[in-house]
Amino acid sequence: MYPAFRQYIGIDYSGAGDPQRSQSGIRVFLAERDTAPVAVSSPKVHGKHWSRQALAEWLREELRMGVPKLVGIDHAFSFPMQYFDQYHLKADWNEFLVDFRQHWPTDIQAVEALRRQAEQMRTGKATWRRLTEIRAGGAKSVFHFDVPGQVAKSTHAGLPWLLFLRNALGDRIHFWPFDGWEIPAGKSALAEIYPSLWNHTFPIENRTPDEHDAYVSAAWLCTSDQDGSLANYLRPDLTPEEYRYAQIEGWILGVR
């Protein structure tokens, strides 16, 4: 049955600076079933932008509520299989998050500060891409730092906060597709998104690029649930082997 959700949250993320410092690049828009997306300001600091910590704490409280929400965040939720092979990691997303947090504690330190500590770095090659990034076309590798449109910094900054939400919310939240390709009725869900898939289909009006990415994400999540097309995107056209990879590497919601 559709629509499956009551609220839709689009998040344009940023890996800049310290995790407790507000960042102008973090934008949040929320849509209801019958209303256009509206900007959500950080409740922590009046008149200031979100920090990654404030955002994670706000999401924790929002997702504890009974209203089923679909949240899209524009950073990768996992790494390519080459990374798992390189470091002899079990093909298990929960263990990956814990292991990553041990090497990259970006919930307490800035990504750039950790990058300067070469002896602590565990990384991969900029040529390694997940299957979903290849299918998406222009999506960059999670290890491709210091280039326009990079997702590497935001991914490295955001992964420990996914672990934070995982630990705080348990089975109250469905991490798609790691918890399964089907989202149980009545449950809130978090998914990786790629706003470039949709940001040309909505007029930018007076929004900044960061605001527009968050706006179109919330708008697309809402409209695709309303018209029933979301169900098709939740089950992309993959072979059994590709499904196995994607449930470890993650998948961008909206990529067929």
Buried (B, 14 or more C-beta within 10 A) or exposed (E): EEBBBBBBBBBBBBBBBBBEBBBEBBBBBBBBEEEEBEEBEBEBEEEBBBBBBBBBBBBBEBBEEEEBBBBBBBBBBBBBBBBBEBBEBEBEBBEBBBBBBEEBEBBEBBBBEBBEEEEEEEBBEBEBBBBBBEBBEEBBBBBBBEEEEBBBBBBBBBBBBBBBBBEBBEEBBBBBBBBEBEBEEEBBBBBBBBBBBBBEEBEEEEBBEBBBBBBBBBBBBBBBBBEEEBBEBBEBEBEEEBBEBBBBBBBBBBBE
